[in-house]
C-alpha cells in the first residue's frame, strides 16, 4: 500500500485574486477582491499548467506583501497566449465584468496589457 505524505502548500503565504464579488464561503483574509473596472498590475513570477483552470498565474504586486494567485479564466488564458506572456513580464489585468455566452452561461472578461 502506498504511503501518502501531505504537501505543505503554504496557503497562508499568498492572496487569491477574486474578480467581481467574493463567493459565499471564501475567506476574505486570503482574497484580493478586484471589482468591475479595477485592475491588478504585477510581474508574473510563475505560470503553472492546471487541468481545472488551464493555467494558474502567480504575480508579484509592488504594494502587497504576499504574491497574488490568479486561476485561469477562458478569456484571460486566451489573452495570455495571444500576448505571449512569460514569467518575468509585467502585466496589467483589468476586470471588465461578465458577459453571456451563446449557450447562456456567464463568462468573466478581462483586458490584458503586457510590458516585456
C-alpha positions as CSV (number, residue, x, y, z in Angstrom):
1,X,0.0,0.0,0.0
2,X,1.4,3.4,-0.9
3,X,2.3,5.9,1.8
4,X,0.9,9.4,1.3
5,X,2.6,12.5,2.6
6,X,0.7,15.8,3.0
7,X,2.4,18.5,1.0
8,X,2.5,21.9,2.7
9,X,1.2,24.4,0.1
10,X,1.9,27.4,2.3
11,X,-1.7,28.6,1.6
12,X,-1.3,31.5,4.0
13,X,1.6,32.9,2.1
14,X,-0.5,34.0,-0.9
15,X,-3.6,36.0,-1.8
16,X,-6.1,34.7,-4.3
17,X,-7.5,37.2,-6.8
18,X,-11.3,37.2,-6.8
19,X,-13.0,39.0,-9.7
20,X,-16.4,40.7,-9.2
21,X,-17.6,39.6,-5.8
22,X,-16.4,37.4,-3.0
23,X,-18.2,34.0,-3.4
24,X,-20.0,32.7,-0.3
25,X,-17.7,30.8,2.0
26,X,-14.5,32.3,0.6
27,X,-12.1,33.6,3.2
28,X,-11.9,37.4,2.8
29,X,-8.5,37.4,4.5
30,X,-7.0,35.3,1.7
31,X,-8.7,37.1,-1.1
32,X,-7.8,40.1,-3.2
33,X,-11.1,41.4,-4.5
34,X,-11.0,43.1,-7.9
35,X,-14.2,44.8,-8.9
36,X,-15.5,45.5,-12.3
37,X,-13.4,48.2,-13.9
38,X,-10.5,47.7,-11.5
39,X,-7.1,46.3,-12.4
40,X,-4.2,44.4,-10.9
41,X,-0.7,45.0,-12.0
42,X,2.4,43.0,-11.3
43,X,5.2,40.8,-12.6
44,X,4.4,37.2,-13.5
45,X,6.6,35.0,-11.3
46,X,5.1,31.6,-12.1
47,X,2.8,30.1,-14.7
48,X,1.6,26.5,-13.9
49,X,-0.5,24.3,-16.1
50,X,-3.7,23.2,-14.4
51,X,-6.3,20.7,-15.6
52,X,-9.1,22.6,-13.9
53,X,-8.1,26.2,-14.8
54,X,-5.9,25.8,-17.9
55,X,-3.2,27.9,-16.1
56,X,-2.5,29.3,-12.7
57,X,-0.6,32.6,-12.6
58,X,1.4,34.0,-9.6
59,X,2.1,37.7,-9.6
60,X,4.4,39.9,-7.5
61,X,2.5,43.1,-6.9
62,X,4.5,46.1,-5.6
63,X,2.1,47.3,-2.9
64,X,1.4,43.8,-1.4
65,X,3.5,41.7,1.0
66,X,2.2,38.4,-0.5
67,X,2.1,37.2,-4.0
68,X,-1.2,37.0,-5.8
69,X,-2.5,33.8,-7.4
70,X,-4.9,34.1,-10.3
71,X,-6.6,31.0,-11.6
72,X,-7.0,31.0,-15.3
73,X,-10.3,32.0,-16.9
74,X,-11.0,31.3,-20.6
75,X,-10.8,34.9,-21.7
76,X,-7.7,35.6,-19.6
77,X,-5.9,32.4,-20.7
78,X,-6.6,33.3,-24.4
79,X,-5.2,36.8,-23.9
80,X,-2.1,35.5,-22.1
81,X,-1.4,33.1,-25.0
82,X,-2.1,35.8,-27.7
83,X,0.2,38.2,-25.8
84,X,2.9,35.5,-25.5
85,X,3.1,36.3,-21.8
86,X,6.0,34.7,-19.9
87,X,7.4,34.6,-16.4
88,X,9.1,38.0,-15.8
89,X,6.7,40.0,-17.8
90,X,4.9,43.0,-16.2
91,X,1.1,42.7,-16.8
92,X,-2.0,44.8,-16.0
93,X,-5.2,42.7,-15.9
94,X,-8.4,44.8,-15.9
95,X,-11.6,43.0,-14.9
96,X,-14.3,44.2,-17.5
97,X,-17.2,42.2,-16.0
98,X,-19.3,39.3,-17.0
99,X,-20.9,38.6,-20.4
100,X,-23.3,36.0,-21.5
101,X,-22.1,33.3,-23.9
102,X,-24.1,31.8,-26.8
103,X,-25.1,28.9,-24.5
104,X,-26.5,31.3,-21.9
105,X,-23.6,30.9,-19.4
106,X,-21.7,33.8,-17.9
107,X,-18.0,34.3,-18.7
108,X,-15.7,36.8,-16.9
109,X,-14.0,39.2,-19.4
110,X,-10.6,40.9,-19.0
111,X,-8.3,43.4,-20.7
112,X,-4.6,42.5,-20.7
113,X,-1.7,44.8,-21.1
114,X,1.9,43.5,-21.2
115,X,5.3,45.1,-20.8
116,X,8.2,42.8,-21.6
